[in-house]
Amino acid sequence: MTIRYAEPWLGEVGATATDVLADKKAVAEAITAEALSPLNYPSLDLAGKDGKIAFVFMGHGTGHDANVTYAQMQEQMDQLGYENVYIGSVESEDVGDEPRTAASIIERASAAGYKNIILRPLMVVAGDHANNDMAGDEEDSWKSMFIDSKKFDSVNCQIEGLGRIADIQKMYVDHTAAAKTVTVPTAAKNLVYNAEKQTGVAAGAGYTLSGTTSAKDAGSYKATATLESGLVWNDETTDAKQIKWSIAQAKAAAKVTKTKSLKVKSLKKKAASFTAIKLTTDGKATWKVIKNSNKKAISFKAGKVTVMKGTAKGTYTLKVQASAKAGKNYKALNAKTYKITVKVK
C-alpha cells in the first residue's frame, strides 16, 4: 500500500505562536465572516465598536505540541486587526498573557468593554463539545460561565461546525486535490569548481539521501534517494533512486601585470621583485621567456619579474609564454605569450 499525503488543513503547524501562513489567514477570514453574517454589521470592527460585540471561538485543545496552533490563530486574528476576536479551547491553559480558558477570555473581553458575546465552535463538527461544553446549560459550560460572570448583556451561541462553511469546505477540497507524490530529486545543473563546497542533490520531504550529496572538488558523484515508508515517487515507483551529478573543472586563467613602474632611487640599494603573471590553476605550469630586452637589468622566473640592483632609468620589456596542464579542479591553460613592461624612473 502506498500513501499520498496532503498539506494539513491549517498548513504546517510551525514552532512558535507567531508562525502564521496563508492557510491560517484564509481560515481566520472565513470563520469570522460566517460568524458576522447573521448580524446587522458590515464589519467586525463596527460590530465591536458600535455593538460592543466580541466573538469567541472555542476549540478542543490538546496536550500535543500542535496546541500552539491556537496561539497562532490568535496571532493571525491580531494581525488582521480583529481586536474583538478571541481564540480559546476546552482543554488548554492560558499561555503567558494570552487567554485560552473561558475565565481568562471573560476577563479580557470585559476589560476591553465588550458587552455582547457570540460563542462559536472552532471545530470541524459541532458535536458534543459544541453542544455541551460550549452551549450547554450546565454551570461549567462556556455559555454558563459567561452568563454567570454578569459582565455581559447578552451571550449567544452559533452552533455550526467549520465543516459547514463553504470556504472551509473548499480548502479541504483544494488540499486533497493537491495531495502529491514525492518528487524524485534531481541533480543540480552546471556546477563548476569554485573552491567552495557545493550541493549536487538537495534534501527534501519524503525521502532520505545517502552517498555523496555535496562536494568541493571537481569530479563525478553519486547519491541515492530512498523513500520514507509508505510513500511513492511521482513516477509511480517506490524503488530507491540513484542520482548522478558532477562538478566541472573551472577554466584556468592568467592575471597579468602588464606595466610596472619603479623608482631608480629604490634600486640603488637593492633589487625589486613583483608577480607579473599569476596563474589560477592546480596543474603543472610551464614558463618560457621569448624575449628579454635587457637580461642584465631584468629577469623572469615562475611568474615573477626581478629588477636588478643598480638598474638605470629606462623602459625594459619581457615577452613570456605561459601554459599549464589540466589539474584536478582546473582545465589546461593553453600556451599564450604575454608582454610585460618595466619602467624605471
N, C-alpha and C positions, 0 to 999 in steps of 0.2 A: 504493500500500500504506500502511496506517496501523498504528501500533504502540500498544498499550496497555501501560503499564508497571506492575509490581507493586513493592511495597516490598522491598528486599533481605532475604534470609533473616535476617540478624542486625540488621536495621534500618539506619538511616543510620550511616555509618562514624564520624562525629564527628572532631573535630580533635585532641583530646588523649587521653592514656591514661586519664583519669578520666571520659571520656564514655561512660556506660553507660545502657541503657534496658531496657524491658520484654522485648524480644526476647532480649537477651543474658542476662538473668536467667532466662528460660524455658529457654534452651539450657543454661546452666550447671546448672540443676536437673535437666534431663533426662539429660544425659550422665553426671553424677556418680551419679544414681540407677541408671542402666544399668550403670555400672562396679561399683557396690556390690552389685548384685543377686545375683551368683553367690557372694558371700562370706557368712559367717555373722555379720554385724554389722548391727544395725538402723540405724546411722547412720555417716556419715563421721567424726564426732567420736570415736565409740567405736573405729572401725577404726584411727584414728590413735593414740589413747591406749592402747588395750588390745592392738591387733595391730601397732602400730608400722608401719602401712601408709601409704605415700604413693602418690597417684595422679598419673601424669604423662601429660598429653595432648600428643601430638606433631602439630603442624600442618605445613603445607607451607612457609609463609613467602613473601615477595615483596619485590622492590625498590620496589614502588609505595607511595604514601602510605598505602594501605589496610592496610599491615603493622601499623599502630597497633592494628588490631583484636585482635591477640594480647595486647597490653598491656591493652586494655580488658577482654578476657575474664579476664585475671588479676586486674584490679581488681574485676571482678564476683565472682569467687570469694572474694576477700578480704572484700568487703562482705557476702557471705553467711556469713562465718565459717568457710569451708572452708580451714583452715590447712594441711591436708595434701594440697592440690591444686596442681599446678604446670602452667603452660601454656608449652610450648616450640615450636620449629619447626625444620625441617631447614635452611632457607635464611635464617635470621635470625641477627643478632648480639645480644649482650646489650645491654639498654637501661638505662644508668645502673647502679643496683644491682639491677635486675630481671633474673633469669636467664632466658635464652631458649635457649641452647645446651645440649646434653646435659651437657657438662663442668661448666657452672655449676650446673645443676639437681642434678647428683650431689653437688657440694659443699654446696649449700644443704640438700638433703634429709638428707644425712648429719649435718650440723651440727645439724639440728633433732631428731636422734635416731631417725629412721625407719630400720628395718632390712629392711623388705619393700617391694618396688616393684611396682606394676601399671602397665604401659605400655599405652597405648591411643591409636589414631589420632584426631586431631581433623580428620577428612576425611570428606566425604560417602561416598566409596567407599574401601574397604580394598583398594587396588591395589598397585602396585609399591612405593610409598613405605612403606606399612604392612608389607608382607611382607618387604621387603629393608632399607630404611633404618631401620625401627624394629625388626622382629623377625628379621632375617636373622642368619646365623651369621658373616658377615664381621666383621673386627675393628673396622670403623668404623660398624657398626650401633649403634643406641642400646642394644639389649639387651646386645651385647657390651661396650660401654663401661661400662654399669652393673655388669655381672658382673666385668669385669677390674679395676674400681676396688677390688674386695674390701672394699667398705664396707657391703655388704648381705648378709643371709642368704638372700634369695630375690629373683629378678627374673622376673616372669611377664608375658606379653603377652596382651591380649584383642584379637584381630584381627577387628574388626567396624566397618564404616563407620557414620557418623552416619545415613546414609540407611536403615539397618535399624532405627532406633529409632522406635517408634510415635509418640512425642510430637514428634519432629523431622519425621516424615512429615506429621503434622497441621499443623505450622507452614507447611510448603511449600504444602499444600493451601489453608490459610486465606489465605496471601499471594496465591496465584494467584487464588483466588475474589474477593479484594479488589482485583485489578488494575483500575484505574479509568481512565476517560477524564478529560480535563481539564475541570473545571467552568468554565463561562462566567462570568467575573467580573460582578458586579452593582454597580449604583450604590449608594452609601451613601444612606440614607434620613434625612429630617428634619434636614438640615443647616441651621443658622441662623447668620447672621453673628455672630461673637464677637470680632472684631478679631485673630484668630489664623488661621494657615494650616490648612486642613482638607483631608483626603484624600477625594476623591469616588469613586475607583476604586483599590482596593488591588492591589499587586503580588502575584503568586503563582507557583507552579511550573507549568511547561509552556507559558508564554506570555510575550510581551513587550508592554509598553504604550507607546503614543505619544499625542500630543495633550496635552490638559490633564488631568492626574490629580489635581492639588491646586490650591487657590486660597485667597485670603484674602477677596476682595470678594464680595458677593452678586452672583448672576448665573447664567446657564446656560452649561454647558460640555459638551465632547465629548471622549471618549478612545477610542482604538482598541486592541483586544487582538488580537494576532497569534500564532497557534500556533507553537510550535517545530517544526522539521522532523519529519515522520512521525507526529505526534500527532493526536488527534481530539477534538473537543468532546464534552461529554456529551449533546448533542442530535444526535450522529452526523454533524455537518457539520465542515468544515475551513476555511471562509472566515473572514476577519478579522471581528471583531465590533465595531460602533460602540456605545459606551455613553454615553448622555446622563445628565447629572447636574446638580444645581443647589445653590446656597446661597441660602436665602430671606433676605429683609430682616428685620432684627431689629425688634422693637417699640420705637418711640420712647418715652421716659419723661421724667418731670419729678421731680426731687428737691427738696423744698420745706422751707425752714427756716420753720416756722410762727410761732415765737416767738423773739425775740431780746432779751436784757437787756443794758443798757449803764449805766455809771456816769455820773451827771451831772458828776462831777468831771473825768472824761476829756474831756467835750465842751466844757468851758470853754476848753480850749487849741486844739482842732481838731475838725473833723468826723470822723465814723466811717462806714466803708462795710463791707458784707458781702454775700455772694452769697445771695440769698433763694430764687431758683429756678434750678436747674442742669438744663439740658436735655441729654438723651442723644440726639443726632440729628446728622445731617450735612446736613439740609435747612435751608432759609431759615426762621428763626424770626420770628414776629410777636408783638409785645407791645402790650397796651392796658391803661392804668390806668383801671379802672372807678370807683374811689373812693379818695380820699386824705383822711384825717380832718384833716390839717394840712399844707398844702403848704409853709408856711414852716419846718416842722420836719423833714419827711422828703420824699424824692423817690425815684423809681424809674426805672431805665434798663437795658434789656437784661439783666434778671435780677438786677441789683444795687440794693440799697437804700442810700441815703446819708442819714445823720442829721446835720443841720446843726450847725455850731459854735454853742454857746450854748443849745442846746435845753434847755428846763426839764424838771423831773421830770414824768412823766405817762405815759399809755398812748396810743400812736398806731397807727392801723391803715391798711392798704392792701388794696384788692381789685384783683388784676391778672389779666387774661386772657392766657394764653399758648397759642400754637399753632405748628406747624412743618410745612412742606411735606415731602413724601417726598424723600429723597435717594437716593444710590446704595445705601447699606447699611441705611438705616432707613426704616420706613414713616412715613406722615404722622402727626403728633400732632394730634388733634382739639382744637379750642379748649376750654379749661377755665379756670374762674375760681378763683383761689387767694387765701386771706386770710392776710395777714402782719401780725403784731402786734409792735410795738417797745415795750419797757418801759424807760423811763429812770428810774433810781432814785437 
